[in-house]
Amino acid sequence: MPSRTLRLGLGSAAPGLSTDNVSTTEITITRDDLPESAPAPETAKPKHRLQAPPAALRARTALLAIAAGATAMAVTGSAGDGASPLASAPSPAPLDDQNIKPVGNLTSDDTGPRALAAAPAADLTEFSAQLSQGTKIKKEQAAAEAAKRRPLVASPLSLGAYDLTSAFAPRWGTFHGGIDMAAPLGTPIHAATDGVVVKAEAASGYGHWIQVKASDGTITMYGHMASSGVLVKAGQKVTAGDTIGLVGNEGFSTGPHLHFEVWKPKGGSYVKVDPAPWLAKQGVRLSALGN
């Protein structure tokens, strides 16, 4: 019976490498050894034949083997001295139990971390005094600046808070020597000028009045206040715009309002002048006279 020789190769050497370690095996297979349904060896394709690795993979495997050998030699030492680098490393010094000190049993010779004594607190008395003095000076400067910004003459009642109901003119068979500014009870009354309060008391026909004398001798008079509406006293210094009283309805009055007059010194006495143009010359705007 004819027979076929099947050569099983474990691989061939990569180009340029030695073939001393490459072997092949030949196995003789008779036709009786093949199953009847198996095709002839000439046409059958083996399903379990080991594929030869490509040349690039074989070369890479050889390089890896060389590298592994070099690493092993580095660890175990060269063949000349036979000593291992790990074996030649010095052993750590043994701990000296005598030099170990437990925490909480420190002596004056220890140089480890420790809490330092706090520095003595600085005396801040002088600093506090200077701060208080500086605050006082700052407040005085602010007050002086605010005083500079205040008008020299102010409206007795704030614009929009009143209605001008009567002018400086004849009225009811007599002469009305001031202007009437109608406003709700309790409306603040402001000093028209800087000056000194010369009177703050009851007055016939005016209920209670207040008189303020300016440095040039001009007197401004405010009338028809209740006693509780007088907020200043004689001898008190006031500044233009200060609240000195509250609108009332006392004396000869037909409703809550402020009667305001301006007296100018003349020949040792005083004369009444029209408050409207006097205020206008000082830059104070008044409401229009109502019917």
C-alpha positions as CSV (number, residue, x, y, z in Angstrom):
1,M,0.0,0.0,0.0
2,P,1.4,3.3,-0.9
3,S,2.4,5.6,1.9
4,R,2.9,9.3,2.3
5,T,5.3,11.0,4.5
6,L,3.9,14.0,6.4
7,R,6.5,16.5,7.7
8,L,5.6,18.5,10.8
9,G,7.8,21.5,11.2
10,L,8.1,23.4,14.5
11,G,9.3,26.4,12.6
12,S,12.1,27.6,10.6
13,A,14.8,30.0,11.6
14,A,14.5,33.7,11.0
15,P,16.8,35.1,8.3
16,G,20.2,35.7,9.7
17,L,19.7,33.5,12.8
18,S,21.2,30.0,13.4
19,T,19.2,27.0,12.7
20,D,20.9,24.8,15.3
21,N,17.9,24.9,17.6
22,V,15.3,24.3,14.9
23,S,14.2,20.7,14.3
24,T,11.7,18.9,12.2
25,T,10.0,15.6,12.5
26,E,8.8,13.3,9.8
27,I,6.0,10.8,10.5
28,T,5.1,8.1,8.0
29,I,1.3,7.7,7.7
30,T,-0.1,4.7,5.7
31,R,-3.4,5.0,3.9
32,D,-4.9,2.5,6.3
33,D,-4.4,5.0,9.0
34,L,-6.7,7.5,7.3
35,P,-10.5,7.3,7.6
36,E,-12.4,6.2,4.6
37,S,-14.2,9.5,4.3
38,A,-11.0,11.5,4.5
39,P,-9.8,13.0,1.3
40,A,-6.5,12.0,-0.1
41,P,-3.5,13.7,1.6
42,E,-2.8,15.5,-1.7
43,T,-6.1,17.5,-1.6
44,A,-7.0,17.5,2.2
45,K,-6.2,20.7,4.1
46,P,-5.1,20.0,7.7
47,K,-7.3,21.8,10.2
48,H,-4.9,21.5,13.1
49,R,-1.6,22.3,11.5
50,L,0.4,24.8,13.5
51,Q,1.0,27.9,11.4
52,A,4.6,29.0,11.3
53,P,5.0,32.4,13.1
54,P,6.0,35.3,10.8
55,A,9.6,36.3,10.6
56,A,9.0,39.6,12.4
57,L,7.5,37.8,15.4
58,R,10.3,35.3,15.6
59,A,12.9,38.1,15.5
60,R,11.0,40.0,18.3
61,T,10.9,36.8,20.4
62,A,14.6,36.5,20.1
63,L,15.2,40.1,21.2
64,L,13.0,39.6,24.2
65,A,14.9,36.5,25.2
66,I,18.2,38.5,25.0
67,A,16.8,41.3,27.1
68,A,15.5,38.9,29.7
69,G,18.9,37.3,29.9
70,A,20.6,40.7,30.4
71,T,18.2,41.5,33.2
72,A,18.9,38.3,35.0
73,M,22.6,38.8,34.8
74,A,22.2,42.3,36.3
75,V,20.3,40.9,39.2
76,T,22.5,38.0,40.0
77,G,25.8,39.8,39.2
78,S,28.4,39.2,36.6
79,A,30.1,35.9,36.2
80,G,33.5,37.5,37.3
81,D,32.6,38.5,40.8
82,G,29.4,36.5,41.5
83,A,28.1,39.1,43.9
84,S,24.6,40.4,43.8
85,P,24.0,44.2,44.1
86,L,21.3,43.5,46.6
87,A,23.7,41.4,48.7
88,S,26.2,44.2,48.7
89,A,23.8,46.9,50.0
90,P,24.5,47.8,53.6
91,S,22.0,46.6,56.2
92,P,20.0,49.2,58.1
93,A,21.4,50.0,61.5
94,P,19.5,48.3,64.3
95,L,17.4,50.6,66.5
96,D,18.8,51.6,69.8
97,D,16.2,51.1,72.4
98,Q,18.1,53.4,74.8
99,N,17.6,56.4,72.5
100,I,13.8,56.0,72.2
101,K,11.9,58.2,74.6
102,P,8.2,57.9,75.2
103,V,5.9,60.8,74.5
104,G,5.1,62.7,77.7
105,N,8.5,62.0,79.3
106,L,10.5,64.8,77.6
107,T,13.5,66.4,79.3
108,S,15.1,69.8,79.0
109,D,17.6,68.4,76.5
110,D,14.9,67.5,73.9
111,T,15.0,69.6,70.8
112,G,11.8,68.4,69.2
113,P,8.7,70.6,68.4
114,R,7.2,72.5,71.4
115,A,4.9,75.3,72.2
116,L,6.7,78.7,72.5
117,A,5.9,81.1,75.2
118,A,3.6,84.0,74.0
119,A,5.1,87.4,73.7
120,P,3.8,89.9,76.3
121,A,0.8,91.9,75.1
122,A,1.7,95.4,73.9
123,D,0.3,98.4,75.8
124,L,-2.4,99.8,73.5
125,T,-3.4,102.6,75.8
126,E,-1.6,105.2,73.7
127,F,-2.9,103.7,70.5
128,S,-6.5,103.8,71.9
129,A,-6.1,107.4,72.9
130,Q,-4.8,108.4,69.4
131,L,-7.7,106.5,67.8
132,S,-10.2,108.3,70.0
133,Q,-8.7,111.7,69.2
134,G,-8.6,110.9,65.5
135,T,-12.3,109.9,65.6
136,K,-13.2,113.1,67.3
137,I,-11.3,115.2,64.8
138,K,-13.0,113.4,61.9
139,K,-16.4,114.1,63.3
140,E,-15.6,117.8,63.9
141,Q,-14.4,118.0,60.3
142,A,-17.5,116.3,59.0
143,A,-19.7,118.7,61.0
144,A,-17.8,121.7,59.7
145,E,-18.1,120.5,56.2
146,A,-21.9,120.0,56.6
147,A,-22.3,123.4,58.1
148,K,-20.5,125.0,55.1
149,R,-23.0,123.2,52.7
150,R,-26.1,124.5,54.6
151,P,-27.8,127.5,53.2
152,L,-27.4,130.9,54.9
153,V,-31.1,131.4,54.7
154,A,-33.7,128.5,54.7
155,S,-37.4,128.4,54.0
156,P,-39.5,128.4,57.3
157,L,-41.4,125.4,55.9
158,S,-40.1,122.9,53.3
159,L,-41.3,123.6,49.7
160,G,-44.2,121.3,48.9
161,A,-45.2,121.0,52.6
162,Y,-47.4,124.1,52.7
163,D,-49.7,126.4,50.7
164,L,-49.1,130.1,50.6
165,T,-52.5,131.5,51.6
166,S,-51.9,135.2,52.5
167,A,-49.3,137.8,51.4
168,F,-47.7,140.8,53.0
169,A,-50.6,143.2,52.2
170,P,-53.7,144.9,53.6
171,R,-56.3,142.5,54.8
172,W,-59.7,142.7,56.7
173,G,-59.3,146.5,57.3
174,T,-55.8,146.2,58.6
175,F,-52.3,145.5,57.3
176,H,-51.1,141.9,57.3
177,G,-47.4,142.3,58.2
178,G,-46.2,138.8,57.2
179,I,-47.1,135.7,55.1
180,D,-49.3,132.8,56.0
181,M,-48.1,129.3,55.1
182,A,-50.9,126.7,55.7
183,A,-49.7,123.2,56.6
184,P,-50.9,120.3,58.7
185,L,-50.6,120.4,62.5
186,G,-47.1,119.3,63.6
187,T,-45.3,120.2,60.4
188,P,-41.7,121.1,61.3
189,I,-40.8,124.8,61.3
190,H,-37.2,125.7,60.4
191,A,-35.1,128.6,61.5
192,A,-34.7,130.9,58.5
193,T,-31.3,132.2,59.6
194,D,-28.4,131.5,61.9
195,G,-28.9,133.4,65.2
196,V,-29.9,133.4,68.8
197,V,-33.4,132.8,70.1
198,V,-34.6,136.0,71.8
199,K,-38.1,135.0,72.6
200,A,-39.9,131.6,72.8
201,E,-43.1,132.3,74.7
202,A,-46.9,133.0,74.6
203,A,-48.0,136.1,72.7
204,S,-51.3,137.8,72.4
205,G,-53.0,136.9,69.1
206,Y,-50.2,134.6,68.1
207,G,-50.7,131.8,70.5
208,H,-47.0,131.1,71.1
209,W,-44.2,132.7,69.0
210,I,-40.5,132.4,68.5
211,Q,-38.1,135.2,67.6
212,V,-34.6,134.6,66.2
213,K,-32.1,137.4,65.9
214,A,-29.4,137.1,63.2
215,S,-25.9,138.5,63.4
216,D,-26.9,141.5,61.3
217,G,-29.7,142.4,63.6
218,T,-32.5,141.0,61.4
219,I,-35.3,139.3,63.5
220,T,-37.5,136.5,62.0
221,M,-40.7,135.8,63.8
222,Y,-42.8,132.5,63.8
223,G,-46.3,132.5,65.2
224,H,-49.5,130.5,66.1
225,M,-47.7,127.6,67.7
226,A,-49.0,125.6,70.7
227,S,-46.9,125.5,73.8
228,S,-45.9,121.9,72.9
229,G,-44.9,123.2,69.5
230,V,-42.1,125.4,70.8
231,L,-38.9,123.4,70.6
232,V,-36.3,126.0,71.6
233,K,-35.8,128.4,74.5
234,A,-34.5,132.0,74.8
235,G,-30.7,132.3,74.6
236,Q,-30.3,129.2,72.4
237,K,-28.1,129.4,69.3
238,V,-29.7,127.9,66.1
239,T,-28.5,127.4,62.5
240,A,-30.5,128.1,59.4
241,G,-32.6,124.9,58.7
242,D,-32.7,123.7,62.3
243,T,-36.2,122.6,63.5
244,I,-37.3,125.1,66.1
245,G,-41.1,124.5,66.3
246,L,-44.2,122.7,65.0
247,V,-47.1,124.2,63.1
248,G,-50.1,125.0,65.3
249,N,-53.5,126.7,65.2
250,E,-53.3,129.0,68.3
251,G,-54.3,132.7,68.6
252,F,-56.2,134.5,65.9
253,S,-56.1,131.7,63.4
254,T,-58.7,130.2,61.0
255,G,-56.7,127.0,60.5
256,P,-53.3,125.3,61.1
257,H,-50.6,127.6,59.6
258,L,-47.4,129.4,60.2
259,H,-47.4,133.2,60.3
260,F,-43.9,134.3,59.3
261,E,-42.5,137.9,59.6
262,V,-39.1,139.6,58.9
263,W,-38.1,142.7,61.0
264,K,-35.2,144.9,59.9
265,P,-33.5,147.2,62.3
266,K,-33.9,151.0,61.6
267,G,-33.0,153.9,63.7
268,G,-33.1,152.1,67.0
269,S,-36.3,150.3,66.2
270,Y,-37.6,147.7,63.8
271,V,-39.7,147.8,60.6
272,K,-41.5,144.9,59.0
273,V,-40.5,144.0,55.5
274,D,-42.1,141.7,52.9
275,P,-40.8,138.2,53.6
276,A,-41.3,137.0,50.0
277,P,-38.8,139.3,48.2
278,W,-36.4,139.1,51.2
279,L,-36.4,135.3,50.9
280,A,-36.1,135.5,47.1
281,K,-32.9,137.6,47.4
282,Q,-31.4,134.8,49.6
283,G,-32.2,132.2,46.9
284,V,-35.2,130.7,48.8
285,R,-38.1,129.8,46.5
286,L,-41.7,130.1,47.8
287,S,-44.9,128.4,46.7
288,A,-47.3,130.4,44.5
289,L,-49.9,132.4,46.4
290,G,-53.2,130.6,46.3
291,N,-56.7,132.1,46.0
